[in-house]
Amino acid sequence: MKHLLAGVALGVLCGACSSVVDVSATADADIEVVMPERVTDLILQTLPDISAALEAGEVSSEELVTAYLIRIETIDRSGPTLQSVLAVNPNALEDAVESDARRAMGKSWGPLDGVPILLKDNIESLDPVATTAGALALKDNITGRDSPLVAGLREQGAIILGKTNLSQWANFRSNDSMSGWSALGGQVRNPHMLDRNPCGSSSGSGAAAAASLAAGTVGTETNGSVICPANVNGIVGFKPTVGLVAQDYIVPISSSQDTAGPMTKSVTGAAMMMNAMATGAAKADYVAALDAGSLSGARVGVLRFSQGSNADILGRFDAALAVLEAQGAILVEIDEFSPDAENFWGDALSVLQYEFKHTLNEYLASTPDTVTTRALADLIAFNEANAEIELALFDQSLFVASEEKGPITDEAYIAARDTVQAASRANGIDKLLAEHDVQMLVSPSGPLSPRVDPVNGDTWPAWAGAGYLAAIAGYPHITVPMGEVHGIPIGFSIMSGKDADADVLSWGYAYEQASQMRVTPQYLKSAEDRPEIAAAMKAK
């Protein structure tokens, strides 16, 4: 059911191409694909590097789009076979040619003009590409509408390269789901270690950004769906304050928690994308606000209660804290915290179920006539009728539980929403910031990624990090790479209060510039491809 690559004729580039070699080699530096020599290295760089090259006339947008499309075909759909890109935009090359023409006339629309961007496939664009959420029921959902964030990117000249695979329905279909799997796209693979979980629900956006399949990608988060895949794929992920990026024309889960956010190789790239994507009243110039010295004198709350017990993660985290101290930050240890609510997790899930039913019914009612499932109840019936495809690996227990909920006028919903928001805001992040007199809260971004397990579904080790607080509160949160453990990336999280987005980005930038801990994907088949692990696994 996967959409096919469109609009690329490999032969048009032969005059300026390198030779094709074995794409099963393990490192990015070893994977050569047919593309112009001068862009081979450039597409492996960061979004700001690519933007600067366009501005300097070192590369054209048409060349970039063509090179990325070839890389998608070579790495995503064969070779390592990441399955991170669900569909490409047949208009991408034409849009790139128009961008090049603007630039030639000195009429560039901004720093993103001509820069190829991939969107998670729950975000609508007006291009002739379906917005599917990875589901068979939405395979014909071509709406002809731009989500406001896409309109913002397009207004700056960004090229919408296509759509990324995801955990189906943004991972809100089953309590026993498998991150990175969708009926239409199959299982996303982690480019660092192919048998490792890419996390979700923005799995494809995380893997594609890490594997250099676009200059930047867009993910969405309800609770961890930008931060977790950014963490395990070794990239920057930024979850803005809820409402800063408009959520119109995005397949929804929660009106109180949903937000889209950029996923890139650098904090500067994320800030550049936010300048285009943000529309809320608190919007700022996020690039101008980046300051490599912003950690000097800053008071940092170290969330020891959420650091976990994995010795390797603790070592990376302590090393990251040392970087902060070297930049002049003042560390404040926070050893204890628990949500001030008797049934916090039960209420948090109930809120999502109420809001999912309400918002999804509204969304489905707005889709074109080609979509026959017009409400959540229709989806449940559709999946049962197509169980061999949709229910082959796990059930739809969250769908069923959500359908059983009443309207969002129910007192039970309002009480649960108010309870979890108070526990994560006034009695959560706000309280931690105030009581400890700190400006930000830091922790590991998550645990080390486990293996993909189609039998048991997601089976994660004990969790590290407290991103749930920022997710439920609707507050800003960034993850920045802080290295790897046996080839598996791990991230460093920074959270703060409502509308502190520019500050969070700047603190993340300062850490990134001082640490430089991003690692390049190696496309290992498994941990046994690591020499130290291979040696340990053999009988002596």
Protein Blocks (a to p, Z undefined) as FASTA:
>chain_A
ZZcdehiafklmmmmcccdddfkbfbfklmccdddfklmmmmmmcfklmmmmmmnopacf
klmmmmmmmmmmmmmmgmjonolafbdcfklmmmmmmmmmmmmnopagbjknopacdddf
kbccfbfcdcekopaklmmmcghpacfklmmmmmnopacfbdcdddehhhpabfkbcehi
afklopaddfkbmkbcebjfklmmmmmmmnopafbdcdddfbhplmmmmmmnopacdddd
ehjaccehiacfblklgccddddfbfklmmmmmmmmpmbfkbccfklmpcfklmgopacd
ddfklnojafklmmmmmmmmmmmmmnopacdddfbdcddbfklmmmmmmmmmmmmmmmmm
mmmmmpcfklmbfbfklmmmmmmmmmmmmmmmbccklmmmmmmpccfkbfklmmmmmmmm
mmmmmmmmmmmmmmnopabdcddfbdcdddddfknopaddddedjklmmmmnopacdddd
ebjeehiacdddddddehilmmmmmmmmmmmmmnopaccdehiablklpmklmmmmpcZZ
